[in-house]
Amino acid sequence: MDNKKMYCGIDVSSETLDVCFQNEAGEKQHLQVSNNSKGFNEILKICGKDLHFVMESTGVYHMGLMFFLHEKNCVYSVVNALQIRRYIQMHLERNKSDKKDARRILEYGIDRNPSPSEMPDSKYFECRTMNNAIHDLTKDITKLSNQIHALKRSGIMAVEVIKCYEKMIKTMRLEMAKLEEKLSAKLKEWQPELLEQVQSVKGIGKRAAAELIIYTKSFKGMENYKQLISYSGLSPIEYSSGSSIRGRSKICKQGGKQIRHILYMCALNAKTTNRACRELFDRLVAKGKNKKSAVIAVCNKLLKQVFGCVKNATLYQDDYAKNIA
């Protein structure tokens, strides 16, 4: 048999791992193991270490296996779950099971030959955990604030409930402030120069800088600003066909929802404080663009400026174009 790359597809759930792998004869075999260190060792014992392991990103459930494979110096790829889902749908599967999904993930590896994943710095995981906790606290505070507003407008006497909610909000805000301070300190340890470069762009605050660095894993694999815009779900898409279908152009939104929200808020500030963004916003509005579309364009402009600073390892200069001229 020729010495070609062999794959192993793994469907991950909270308790079990369904594994479909190629044996030495190239035949596909299936096994199911528990999602713990015992199961991980069983996979390597039965399948061997020389396979290219492919799994989908499933929140936190795949991370134990990912750390294990990295420790054992195995080649592995963690693939976006949407890519796997679309690949399975392409085969018009009527039935779904973990065993079938593992087989399709194996076939995805054979067909697409995904690039091996790189293990991020340990400080990245610490920063990401803090950042996710801040997001969760923000959502909880918003939810409780909305409930207080609803109770006050309902006419129902709920003083004790409102006081309880207000105490919870106060506590969460204090804890969130502590986490933001710790996250800022951790980012300065992990990526001090990168943090300074991103924050130098007018309109990008501490939260946006932290979100961009963490979400992009310190801009690894970013070769041009278009990739960064696409990664954030802000690239424009067209929907048209023939003479009958003429859909509105809009952003794809296939990216980070939270980073888009934060960038939108930054753009509202940048359209008045950042000279290039202000000129872009005013020019688009003067041409008849609605203001929301103009703000989205400012979001993209901010990402271009951030990428330029990171790529050139320099701080943002508001009058850079004038100096060049």
VOTIFI-314866 format. One record per residue (C-alpha): residue in three letters; z negated, x negated, y. Coordinates in nm, 4 decimals, always signed. Layout:
BEGIN
<rec residuo="ala" c3="Z" c1="X" c2="Y"/>
...
//
This chain:
BEGIN
<rec residuo="met" c3="+0.0000" c1="+0.0000" c2="+0.0000"/>
<rec residuo="asp" c3="+0.0856" c1="-0.1336" c2="+0.3500"/>
<rec residuo="asn" c3="-0.1968" c1="-0.2432" c2="+0.5758"/>
<rec residuo="lys" c3="-0.1862" c1="+0.0469" c2="+0.8239"/>
<rec residuo="lys" c3="-0.4752" c1="+0.1931" c2="+1.0166"/>
<rec residuo="met" c3="-0.6829" c1="+0.4484" c2="+0.8263"/>
<rec residuo="tyr" c3="-0.8729" c1="+0.7288" c2="+0.9971"/>
<rec residuo="cys" c3="-1.1818" c1="+0.9413" c2="+0.9470"/>
<rec residuo="gly" c3="-1.2197" c1="+1.2765" c2="+1.1265"/>
<rec residuo="ile" c3="-1.5731" c1="+1.4037" c2="+1.1890"/>
<rec residuo="asp" c3="-1.6657" c1="+1.7560" c2="+1.2967"/>
<rec residuo="val" c3="-2.0097" c1="+1.7429" c2="+1.4576"/>
<rec residuo="ser" c3="-2.2729" c1="+2.0165" c2="+1.4614"/>
<rec residuo="ser" c3="-2.6449" c1="+2.0032" c2="+1.5382"/>
<rec residuo="glu" c3="-2.7539" c1="+1.9754" c2="+1.1739"/>
<rec residuo="thr" c3="-2.4542" c1="+1.8514" c2="+0.9751"/>
<rec residuo="leu" c3="-2.1434" c1="+1.6335" c2="+0.9934"/>
<rec residuo="asp" c3="-1.8268" c1="+1.7411" c2="+0.8117"/>
<rec residuo="val" c3="-1.6219" c1="+1.4327" c2="+0.7331"/>
<rec residuo="cys" c3="-1.2563" c1="+1.4111" c2="+0.6293"/>
<rec residuo="phe" c3="-1.1377" c1="+1.0578" c2="+0.5545"/>
<rec residuo="gln" c3="-0.8477" c1="+0.8691" c2="+0.4009"/>
<rec residuo="asn" c3="-0.9227" c1="+0.6780" c2="+0.0824"/>
<rec residuo="glu" c3="-0.7463" c1="+0.3596" c2="-0.0259"/>
<rec residuo="ala" c3="-0.4554" c1="+0.5621" c2="-0.1625"/>
<rec residuo="gly" c3="-0.4166" c1="+0.7448" c2="+0.1698"/>
<rec residuo="glu" c3="-0.5436" c1="+1.0718" c2="+0.0224"/>
<rec residuo="lys" c3="-0.7705" c1="+1.2979" c2="+0.2275"/>
<rec residuo="gln" c3="-1.1230" c1="+1.3544" c2="+0.1011"/>
<rec residuo="his" c3="-1.4077" c1="+1.5656" c2="+0.2386"/>
<rec residuo="leu" c3="-1.7833" c1="+1.5331" c2="+0.2404"/>
<rec residuo="gln" c3="-2.0695" c1="+1.6867" c2="+0.4327"/>
<rec residuo="val" c3="-2.3800" c1="+1.4921" c2="+0.5365"/>
<rec residuo="ser" c3="-2.6806" c1="+1.5591" c2="+0.7570"/>
<rec residuo="asn" c3="-2.6623" c1="+1.4646" c2="+1.1243"/>
<rec residuo="asn" c3="-2.9248" c1="+1.1877" c2="+1.1061"/>
<rec residuo="ser" c3="-2.9532" c1="+0.8212" c2="+1.0140"/>
<rec residuo="lys" c3="-2.9515" c1="+0.9005" c2="+0.6408"/>
<rec residuo="gly" c3="-2.6236" c1="+1.0885" c2="+0.6789"/>
<rec residuo="phe" c3="-2.4732" c1="+0.8127" c2="+0.8948"/>
<rec residuo="asn" c3="-2.5467" c1="+0.5505" c2="+0.6289"/>
<rec residuo="glu" c3="-2.3999" c1="+0.7786" c2="+0.3628"/>
<rec residuo="ile" c3="-2.0747" c1="+0.8014" c2="+0.5604"/>
<rec residuo="leu" c3="-2.0371" c1="+0.4231" c2="+0.5699"/>
<rec residuo="lys" c3="-2.1366" c1="+0.3900" c2="+0.2041"/>
<rec residuo="ile" c3="-1.8708" c1="+0.6378" c2="+0.0883"/>
<rec residuo="cys" c3="-1.5950" c1="+0.5869" c2="+0.3479"/>
<rec residuo="gly" c3="-1.6425" c1="+0.2188" c2="+0.4325"/>
<rec residuo="lys" c3="-1.6606" c1="+0.0483" c2="+0.7727"/>
<rec residuo="asp" c3="-1.2906" c1="-0.0306" c2="+0.8133"/>
<rec residuo="leu" c3="-1.1805" c1="+0.3195" c2="+0.9180"/>
<rec residuo="his" c3="-1.1135" c1="+0.4396" c2="+1.2716"/>
<rec residuo="phe" c3="-1.3712" c1="+0.7155" c2="+1.3188"/>
<rec residuo="val" c3="-1.2652" c1="+1.0074" c2="+1.5422"/>
<rec residuo="met" c3="-1.5010" c1="+1.2787" c2="+1.6689"/>
<rec residuo="glu" c3="-1.5062" c1="+1.5266" c2="+1.9542"/>
<rec residuo="ser" c3="-1.7510" c1="+1.5133" c2="+2.2411"/>
<rec residuo="thr" c3="-2.0190" c1="+1.7775" c2="+2.1740"/>
<rec residuo="gly" c3="-2.2805" c1="+1.7374" c2="+2.4439"/>
<rec residuo="val" c3="-2.5571" c1="+1.5329" c2="+2.2781"/>
<rec residuo="tyr" c3="-2.5041" c1="+1.6039" c2="+1.9070"/>
<rec residuo="his" c3="-2.2435" c1="+1.3298" c2="+1.8586"/>
<rec residuo="met" c3="-2.4430" c1="+1.0608" c2="+2.0372"/>
<rec residuo="gly" c3="-2.6631" c1="+0.9574" c2="+1.7434"/>
<rec residuo="leu" c3="-2.3547" c1="+0.8866" c2="+1.5326"/>
<rec residuo="met" c3="-2.1856" c1="+0.7121" c2="+1.8267"/>
<rec residuo="phe" c3="-2.4821" c1="+0.4737" c2="+1.8737"/>
<rec residuo="phe" c3="-2.4947" c1="+0.4101" c2="+1.4989"/>
<rec residuo="leu" c3="-2.1236" c1="+0.3235" c2="+1.4730"/>
<rec residuo="his" c3="-2.1490" c1="+0.0954" c2="+1.7755"/>
<rec residuo="glu" c3="-2.4461" c1="-0.0848" c2="+1.6206"/>
<rec residuo="lys" c3="-2.2485" c1="-0.1343" c2="+1.2982"/>
<rec residuo="asn" c3="-1.9439" c1="-0.2671" c2="+1.4929"/>
<rec residuo="cys" c3="-1.7215" c1="+0.0165" c2="+1.3729"/>
<rec residuo="val" c3="-1.4135" c1="+0.1376" c2="+1.5613"/>
<rec residuo="tyr" c3="-1.4619" c1="+0.4911" c2="+1.6899"/>
<rec residuo="ser" c3="-1.3113" c1="+0.7337" c2="+1.9430"/>
<rec residuo="val" c3="-1.4927" c1="+1.0173" c2="+2.1172"/>
<rec residuo="val" c3="-1.2251" c1="+1.2691" c2="+2.2191"/>
<rec residuo="asn" c3="-1.2457" c1="+1.5476" c2="+2.4763"/>
<rec residuo="ala" c3="-1.3288" c1="+1.8701" c2="+2.2914"/>
<rec residuo="leu" c3="-1.0511" c1="+2.0587" c2="+2.4746"/>
<rec residuo="gln" c3="-0.7886" c1="+1.8169" c2="+2.3410"/>
<rec residuo="ile" c3="-0.9080" c1="+1.8768" c2="+1.9852"/>
<rec residuo="arg" c3="-0.9148" c1="+2.2545" c2="+2.0396"/>
<rec residuo="arg" c3="-0.5597" c1="+2.2593" c2="+2.1766"/>
<rec residuo="tyr" c3="-0.4391" c1="+2.0398" c2="+1.8892"/>
<rec residuo="ile" c3="-0.5865" c1="+2.2827" c2="+1.6340"/>
<rec residuo="gln" c3="-0.4379" c1="+2.5821" c2="+1.8172"/>
<rec residuo="met" c3="-0.0981" c1="+2.4130" c2="+1.8102"/>
<rec residuo="his" c3="-0.1050" c1="+2.4444" c2="+1.4300"/>
<rec residuo="leu" c3="-0.1574" c1="+2.8245" c2="+1.4537"/>
<rec residuo="glu" c3="-0.4710" c1="+2.8202" c2="+1.2412"/>
<rec residuo="arg" c3="-0.5910" c1="+3.1713" c2="+1.1639"/>
<rec residuo="asn" c3="-0.9173" c1="+3.0656" c2="+1.0035"/>
<rec residuo="lys" c3="-1.1849" c1="+2.8304" c2="+1.1297"/>
<rec residuo="ser" c3="-1.4408" c1="+2.6275" c2="+0.9386"/>
<rec residuo="asp" c3="-1.6114" c1="+2.2924" c2="+0.9862"/>
<rec residuo="lys" c3="-1.4204" c1="+2.1531" c2="+0.6893"/>
<rec residuo="lys" c3="-1.0838" c1="+2.2549" c2="+0.8365"/>
<rec residuo="asp" c3="-1.1793" c1="+2.1221" c2="+1.1783"/>
<rec residuo="ala" c3="-1.2689" c1="+1.7823" c2="+1.0284"/>
<rec residuo="arg" c3="-0.9275" c1="+1.7706" c2="+0.8604"/>
<rec residuo="arg" c3="-0.7515" c1="+1.8532" c2="+1.1881"/>
<rec residuo="ile" c3="-0.9521" c1="+1.5875" c2="+1.3716"/>
<rec residuo="leu" c3="-0.8375" c1="+1.3357" c2="+1.1094"/>
<rec residuo="glu" c3="-0.4755" c1="+1.4488" c2="+1.1610"/>
<rec residuo="tyr" c3="-0.5240" c1="+1.4207" c2="+1.5375"/>
<rec residuo="gly" c3="-0.6272" c1="+1.0572" c2="+1.4891"/>
<rec residuo="ile" c3="-0.3213" c1="+0.9845" c2="+1.2721"/>
<rec residuo="asp" c3="-0.0781" c1="+1.1589" c2="+1.5106"/>
<rec residuo="arg" c3="-0.2203" c1="+1.0500" c2="+1.8467"/>
<rec residuo="asn" c3="-0.3832" c1="+0.7151" c2="+1.7646"/>
<rec residuo="pro" c3="-0.6588" c1="+0.7542" c2="+2.0289"/>
<rec residuo="ser" c3="-0.7871" c1="+0.4452" c2="+2.2050"/>
<rec residuo="pro" c3="-1.1216" c1="+0.3133" c2="+2.0776"/>
<rec residuo="ser" c3="-1.4152" c1="+0.4237" c2="+2.2900"/>
<rec residuo="glu" c3="-1.6328" c1="+0.1716" c2="+2.4692"/>
<rec residuo="met" c3="-2.0095" c1="+0.2003" c2="+2.4731"/>
<rec residuo="pro" c3="-2.1307" c1="+0.2436" c2="+2.8325"/>
<rec residuo="asp" c3="-2.4190" c1="+0.0408" c2="+2.9733"/>
<rec residuo="ser" c3="-2.7641" c1="+0.1672" c2="+2.8706"/>
<rec residuo="lys" c3="-2.8460" c1="+0.2229" c2="+3.2396"/>
<rec residuo="tyr" c3="-2.5543" c1="+0.4654" c2="+3.2554"/>
<rec residuo="phe" c3="-2.7281" c1="+0.6960" c2="+3.0063"/>
<rec residuo="glu" c3="-3.0534" c1="+0.6775" c2="+3.2045"/>
<rec residuo="cys" c3="-2.8717" c1="+0.7681" c2="+3.5270"/>
<rec residuo="arg" c3="-2.6731" c1="+1.0450" c2="+3.3593"/>
<rec residuo="thr" c3="-2.9880" c1="+1.2014" c2="+3.2148"/>
<rec residuo="met" c3="-3.1565" c1="+1.2035" c2="+3.5574"/>
<rec residuo="asn" c3="-2.8418" c1="+1.3405" c2="+3.7214"/>
<rec residuo="asn" c3="-2.8151" c1="+1.6227" c2="+3.4658"/>
<rec residuo="ala" c3="-3.1814" c1="+1.7094" c2="+3.5210"/>
<rec residuo="ile" c3="-3.1182" c1="+1.7331" c2="+3.8967"/>
<rec residuo="his" c3="-2.8265" c1="+1.9706" c2="+3.8293"/>
<rec residuo="asp" c3="-3.0453" c1="+2.1871" c2="+3.6053"/>
<rec residuo="leu" c3="-3.3257" c1="+2.2016" c2="+3.8614"/>
<rec residuo="thr" c3="-3.0764" c1="+2.2943" c2="+4.1338"/>
<rec residuo="lys" c3="-2.9459" c1="+2.5823" c2="+3.9221"/>
<rec residuo="asp" c3="-3.2985" c1="+2.7053" c2="+3.8449"/>
<rec residuo="ile" c3="-3.3992" c1="+2.6928" c2="+4.2125"/>
<rec residuo="thr" c3="-3.0883" c1="+2.8902" c2="+4.3092"/>
<rec residuo="lys" c3="-3.1548" c1="+3.1462" c2="+4.0364"/>
<rec residuo="leu" c3="-3.5172" c1="+3.2002" c2="+4.1428"/>
<rec residuo="ser" c3="-3.4211" c1="+3.2138" c2="+4.5122"/>
<rec residuo="asn" c3="-3.1684" c1="+3.4873" c2="+4.4322"/>
<rec residuo="gln" c3="-3.4313" c1="+3.6803" c2="+4.2358"/>
<rec residuo="ile" c3="-3.6751" c1="+3.6584" c2="+4.5303"/>
<rec residuo="his" c3="-3.4047" c1="+3.7851" c2="+4.7643"/>
<rec residuo="ala" c3="-3.3253" c1="+4.0745" c2="+4.5284"/>
<rec residuo="leu" c3="-3.6927" c1="+4.1721" c2="+4.4928"/>
<rec residuo="lys" c3="-3.7459" c1="+4.1705" c2="+4.8686"/>
<rec residuo="arg" c3="-3.4440" c1="+4.3936" c2="+4.9221"/>
<rec residuo="ser" c3="-3.5255" c1="+4.6314" c2="+4.6350"/>
<rec residuo="gly" c3="-3.8240" c1="+4.7940" c2="+4.8040"/>
<rec residuo="ile" c3="-4.0413" c1="+4.7342" c2="+4.4969"/>
<rec residuo="met" c3="-4.3899" c1="+4.5961" c2="+4.5596"/>
<rec residuo="ala" c3="-4.3704" c1="+4.2656" c2="+4.3692"/>
<rec residuo="val" c3="-4.5863" c1="+4.0357" c2="+4.5811"/>
<rec residuo="glu" c3="-4.7422" c1="+3.8521" c2="+4.2858"/>
<rec residuo="val" c3="-4.4057" c1="+3.7940" c2="+4.1210"/>
<rec residuo="ile" c3="-4.2563" c1="+3.6639" c2="+4.4453"/>
<rec residuo="lys" c3="-4.5536" c1="+3.4288" c2="+4.4955"/>
<rec residuo="cys" c3="-4.5129" c1="+3.3032" c2="+4.1390"/>
<rec residuo="tyr" c3="-4.1425" c1="+3.2347" c2="+4.1941"/>
<rec residuo="glu" c3="-4.2103" c1="+3.0599" c2="+4.5246"/>
<rec residuo="lys" c3="-4.4679" c1="+2.8297" c2="+4.3599"/>
<rec residuo="met" c3="-4.2170" c1="+2.7468" c2="+4.0865"/>
<rec residuo="ile" c3="-3.9504" c1="+2.6675" c2="+4.3452"/>
<rec residuo="lys" c3="-4.1895" c1="+2.4450" c2="+4.5402"/>
<rec residuo="thr" c3="-4.2848" c1="+2.2539" c2="+4.2238"/>
<rec residuo="met" c3="-3.9218" c1="+2.2124" c2="+4.1164"/>
<rec residuo="arg" c3="-3.8199" c1="+2.0874" c2="+4.4608"/>
<rec residuo="leu" c3="-4.0940" c1="+1.8253" c2="+4.4512"/>
<rec residuo="glu" c3="-3.9897" c1="+1.7103" c2="+4.1044"/>
<rec residuo="met" c3="-3.6230" c1="+1.7072" c2="+4.2059"/>
<rec residuo="ala" c3="-3.7029" c1="+1.4899" c2="+4.5085"/>
<rec residuo="lys" c3="-3.8843" c1="+1.2438" c2="+4.2786"/>
<rec residuo="leu" c3="-3.5887" c1="+1.2352" c2="+4.0394"/>
<rec residuo="glu" c3="-3.3413" c1="+1.1794" c2="+4.3236"/>
<rec residuo="glu" c3="-3.5503" c1="+0.8863" c2="+4.4463"/>
<rec residuo="lys" c3="-3.5690" c1="+0.7356" c2="+4.0952"/>
<rec residuo="leu" c3="-3.1964" c1="+0.7921" c2="+4.0417"/>
<rec residuo="ser" c3="-3.1153" c1="+0.6153" c2="+4.3685"/>
<rec residuo="ala" c3="-3.3296" c1="+0.3179" c2="+4.2642"/>
<rec residuo="lys" c3="-3.1724" c1="+0.3095" c2="+3.9171"/>
<rec residuo="leu" c3="-2.8193" c1="+0.3171" c2="+4.0628"/>
<rec residuo="lys" c3="-2.9078" c1="+0.0254" c2="+4.2925"/>
<rec residuo="glu" c3="-3.0147" c1="-0.1704" c2="+3.9812"/>
<rec residuo="trp" c3="-2.7074" c1="-0.0718" c2="+3.7796"/>
<rec residuo="gln" c3="-2.4221" c1="-0.0739" c2="+4.0348"/>
<rec residuo="pro" c3="-2.5528" c1="-0.1983" c2="+4.3732"/>
<rec residuo="glu" c3="-2.2169" c1="-0.3142" c2="+4.5129"/>
<rec residuo="leu" c3="-2.0278" c1="-0.0100" c2="+4.3851"/>
<rec residuo="leu" c3="-2.2880" c1="+0.2246" c2="+4.5336"/>
<rec residuo="glu" c3="-2.2555" c1="+0.0557" c2="+4.8726"/>
<rec residuo="gln" c3="-1.8748" c1="+0.0748" c2="+4.8628"/>
<rec residuo="val" c3="-1.8652" c1="+0.4457" c2="+4.7734"/>
<rec residuo="gln" c3="-2.1326" c1="+0.5413" c2="+5.0271"/>
<rec residuo="ser" c3="-1.9481" c1="+0.3535" c2="+5.3026"/>
<rec residuo="val" c3="-1.6794" c1="+0.6265" c2="+5.3084"/>
<rec residuo="lys" c3="-1.7622" c1="+0.8677" c2="+5.5898"/>
<rec residuo="gly" c3="-1.8459" c1="+1.2074" c2="+5.4433"/>
<rec residuo="ile" c3="-1.9693" c1="+1.0761" c2="+5.1064"/>
<rec residuo="gly" c3="-2.3466" c1="+1.1124" c2="+5.0840"/>
<rec residuo="lys" c3="-2.6022" c1="+0.9907" c2="+4.8295"/>
<rec residuo="arg" c3="-2.5537" c1="+1.2821" c2="+4.5890"/>
<rec residuo="ala" c3="-2.1744" c1="+1.2554" c2="+4.5965"/>
<rec residuo="ala" c3="-2.1849" c1="+0.8778" c2="+4.5481"/>
<rec residuo="ala" c3="-2.4203" c1="+0.9122" c2="+4.2503"/>
<rec residuo="glu" c3="-2.2062" c1="+1.1883" c2="+4.0992"/>
<rec residuo="leu" c3="-1.8833" c1="+0.9885" c2="+4.1338"/>
<rec residuo="ile" c3="-2.0275" c1="+0.6692" c2="+3.9834"/>
<rec residuo="ile" c3="-2.1948" c1="+0.8477" c2="+3.6920"/>
<rec residuo="tyr" c3="-1.9126" c1="+1.0942" c2="+3.6208"/>
<rec residuo="thr" c3="-1.6491" c1="+0.8184" c2="+3.6105"/>
<rec residuo="lys" c3="-1.8773" c1="+0.5715" c2="+3.4261"/>
<rec residuo="ser" c3="-1.8542" c1="+0.3328" c2="+3.7227"/>
<rec residuo="phe" c3="-1.4770" c1="+0.3967" c2="+3.7595"/>
<rec residuo="lys" c3="-1.3911" c1="+0.2365" c2="+3.4255"/>
<rec residuo="gly" c3="-1.0309" c1="+0.2874" c2="+3.3178"/>
<rec residuo="met" c3="-0.9265" c1="+0.4130" c2="+3.6620"/>
<rec residuo="glu" c3="-0.5989" c1="+0.2392" c2="+3.7471"/>
<rec residuo="asn" c3="-0.4905" c1="+0.4547" c2="+4.0419"/>
<rec residuo="tyr" c3="-0.6258" c1="+0.7257" c2="+4.2685"/>
<rec residuo="lys" c3="-0.4172" c1="+0.9937" c2="+4.0944"/>
<rec residuo="gln" c3="-0.6232" c1="+0.9456" c2="+3.7783"/>
<rec residuo="leu" c3="-0.9429" c1="+0.9896" c2="+3.9791"/>
<rec residuo="ile" c3="-0.8106" c1="+1.3104" c2="+4.1398"/>
<rec residuo="ser" c3="-0.6997" c1="+1.4454" c2="+3.8023"/>
<rec residuo="tyr" c3="-1.0328" c1="+1.3481" c2="+3.6437"/>
<rec residuo="ser" c3="-1.2080" c1="+1.5547" c2="+3.9110"/>
<rec residuo="gly" c3="-0.9854" c1="+1.8577" c2="+3.8433"/>
<rec residuo="leu" c3="-0.8323" c1="+1.8495" c2="+4.1918"/>
<rec residuo="ser" c3="-0.4692" c1="+1.7718" c2="+4.1066"/>
<rec residuo="pro" c3="-0.2218" c1="+2.0462" c2="+4.2072"/>
<rec residuo="ile" c3="-0.0363" c1="+2.2415" c2="+3.9393"/>
<rec residuo="glu" c3="+0.2823" c1="+2.4464" c2="+3.9535"/>
<rec residuo="tyr" c3="+0.3427" c1="+2.7678" c2="+3.7569"/>
<rec residuo="ser" c3="+0.7062" c1="+2.8771" c2="+3.7648"/>
<rec residuo="ser" c3="+0.9875" c1="+2.9588" c2="+3.5234"/>
<rec residuo="gly" c3="+1.3424" c1="+3.0666" c2="+3.5965"/>
<rec residuo="ser" c3="+1.3815" c1="+3.3177" c2="+3.8771"/>
<rec residuo="ser" c3="+1.1160" c1="+3.5700" c2="+3.7707"/>
<rec residuo="ile" c3="+0.7949" c1="+3.3654" c2="+3.7524"/>
<rec residuo="arg" c3="+0.6735" c1="+3.2143" c2="+4.0760"/>
<rec residuo="gly" c3="+0.3010" c1="+3.1569" c2="+4.0510"/>
<rec residuo="arg" c3="+0.0863" c1="+3.0212" c2="+4.3306"/>
<rec residuo="ser" c3="+0.0279" c1="+2.6465" c2="+4.3409"/>
<rec residuo="lys" c3="-0.3381" c1="+2.5689" c2="+4.2819"/>
<rec residuo="ile" c3="-0.5671" c1="+2.2960" c2="+4.1542"/>
<rec residuo="cys" c3="-0.5953" c1="+2.2509" c2="+3.7781"/>
<rec residuo="lys" c3="-0.9798" c1="+2.2586" c2="+3.7582"/>
<rec residuo="gln" c3="-0.9626" c1="+2.0729" c2="+3.4241"/>
<rec residuo="gly" c3="-1.2340" c1="+1.8318" c2="+3.5222"/>
<rec residuo="gly" c3="-1.5891" c1="+1.8165" c2="+3.6448"/>
<rec residuo="lys" c3="-1.6981" c1="+2.1429" c2="+3.8058"/>
<rec residuo="gln" c3="-2.0031" c1="+1.9848" c2="+3.9657"/>
<rec residuo="ile" c3="-1.8117" c1="+1.6944" c2="+4.1200"/>
<rec residuo="arg" c3="-1.5599" c1="+1.9403" c2="+4.2710"/>
<rec residuo="his" c3="-1.8416" c1="+2.1448" c2="+4.4237"/>
<rec residuo="ile" c3="-2.0077" c1="+1.8360" c2="+4.5742"/>
<rec residuo="leu" c3="-1.6755" c1="+1.6986" c2="+4.7023"/>
<rec residuo="tyr" c3="-1.5950" c1="+2.0321" c2="+4.8661"/>
<rec residuo="met" c3="-1.9227" c1="+2.0178" c2="+5.0582"/>
<rec residuo="cys" c3="-1.8473" c1="+1.6546" c2="+5.1522"/>
<rec residuo="ala" c3="-1.5009" c1="+1.7576" c2="+5.2746"/>
<rec residuo="leu" c3="-1.6535" c1="+2.0164" c2="+5.5086"/>
<rec residuo="asn" c3="-1.8433" c1="+1.7295" c2="+5.6697"/>
<rec residuo="ala" c3="-1.5593" c1="+1.4755" c2="+5.6497"/>
<rec residuo="lys" c3="-1.3096" c1="+1.6980" c2="+5.8340"/>
<rec residuo="thr" c3="-1.5168" c1="+1.6383" c2="+6.1483"/>
<rec residuo="thr" c3="-1.6733" c1="+1.2927" c2="+6.0928"/>
<rec residuo="asn" c3="-1.3976" c1="+1.1019" c2="+5.9066"/>
<rec residuo="arg" c3="-1.1032" c1="+1.0234" c2="+6.1357"/>
<rec residuo="ala" c3="-0.8310" c1="+1.0220" c2="+5.8675"/>
<rec residuo="cys" c3="-0.9678" c1="+1.3403" c2="+5.7087"/>
<rec residuo="arg" c3="-0.9955" c1="+1.5124" c2="+6.0459"/>
<rec residuo="glu" c3="-0.6345" c1="+1.4283" c2="+6.1321"/>
<rec residuo="leu" c3="-0.5158" c1="+1.5507" c2="+5.7907"/>
<rec residuo="phe" c3="-0.7088" c1="+1.8781" c2="+5.8196"/>
<rec residuo="asp" c3="-0.5841" c1="+1.9494" c2="+6.1728"/>
<rec residuo="arg" c3="-0.2235" c1="+1.8657" c2="+6.0783"/>
<rec residuo="leu" c3="-0.2229" c1="+2.0978" c2="+5.7760"/>
<rec residuo="val" c3="-0.3835" c1="+2.3863" c2="+5.9659"/>
<rec residuo="ala" c3="-0.1302" c1="+2.3413" c2="+6.2477"/>
<rec residuo="lys" c3="+0.1497" c1="+2.3715" c2="+5.9898"/>
<rec residuo="gly" c3="+0.0123" c1="+2.7069" c2="+5.8737"/>
<rec residuo="lys" c3="-0.1902" c1="+2.6037" c2="+5.5687"/>
<rec residuo="asn" c3="-0.5003" c1="+2.8144" c2="+5.5133"/>
<rec residuo="lys" c3="-0.8240" c1="+2.6310" c2="+5.5831"/>
<rec residuo="lys" c3="-0.9482" c1="+2.6336" c2="+5.2224"/>
<rec residuo="ser" c3="-0.6302" c1="+2.4581" c2="+5.1037"/>
<rec residuo="ala" c3="-0.6706" c1="+2.2086" c2="+5.3869"/>
<rec residuo="val" c3="-1.0290" c1="+2.1363" c2="+5.2756"/>
<rec residuo="ile" c3="-0.9043" c1="+2.0727" c2="+4.9187"/>
<rec residuo="ala" c3="-0.6546" c1="+1.8244" c2="+5.0654"/>
<rec residuo="val" c3="-0.9466" c1="+1.6560" c2="+5.2422"/>
<rec residuo="cys" c3="-1.1271" c1="+1.6322" c2="+4.9042"/>
<rec residuo="asn" c3="-0.8264" c1="+1.4437" c2="+4.7658"/>
<rec residuo="lys" c3="-0.8168" c1="+1.2228" c2="+5.0755"/>
<rec residuo="leu" c3="-1.1832" c1="+1.1328" c2="+5.0250"/>
<rec residuo="leu" c3="-1.1136" c1="+1.0363" c2="+4.6637"/>
<rec residuo="lys" c3="-0.8226" c1="+0.8172" c2="+4.7776"/>
<rec residuo="gln" c3="-1.0501" c1="+0.6431" c2="+5.0250"/>
<rec residuo="val" c3="-1.3238" c1="+0.5967" c2="+4.7645"/>
<rec residuo="phe" c3="-1.0763" c1="+0.4554" c2="+4.5128"/>
<rec residuo="gly" c3="-0.9334" c1="+0.2185" c2="+4.7749"/>
<rec residuo="cys" c3="-1.2787" c1="+0.0810" c2="+4.8524"/>
<rec residuo="val" c3="-1.3686" c1="+0.0422" c2="+4.4838"/>
<rec residuo="lys" c3="-1.0323" c1="-0.1093" c2="+4.3861"/>
<rec residuo="asn" c3="-1.0425" c1="-0.3644" c2="+4.6680"/>
<rec residuo="ala" c3="-1.4195" c1="-0.4194" c2="+4.6442"/>
<rec residuo="thr" c3="-1.4630" c1="-0.3604" c2="+5.0149"/>
<rec residuo="leu" c3="-1.6439" c1="-0.1272" c2="+5.2529"/>
<rec residuo="tyr" c3="-1.4623" c1="+0.1590" c2="+5.4214"/>
<rec residuo="gln" c3="-1.3123" c1="+0.0896" c2="+5.7642"/>
<rec residuo="asp" c3="-1.2394" c1="+0.3969" c2="+5.9738"/>
<rec residuo="asp" c3="-0.9861" c1="+0.2095" c2="+6.1911"/>
<rec residuo="tyr" c3="-0.8226" c1="+0.0122" c2="+5.9062"/>
<rec residuo="ala" c3="-0.4698" c1="+0.1468" c2="+5.9729"/>
<rec residuo="lys" c3="-0.4932" c1="+0.0583" c2="+6.3424"/>
<rec residuo="asn" c3="-0.6059" c1="-0.2969" c2="+6.2606"/>
<rec residuo="ile" c3="-0.3089" c1="-0.3411" c2="+6.0245"/>
<rec residuo="ala" c3="-0.0691" c1="-0.2152" c2="+6.2914"/>
//
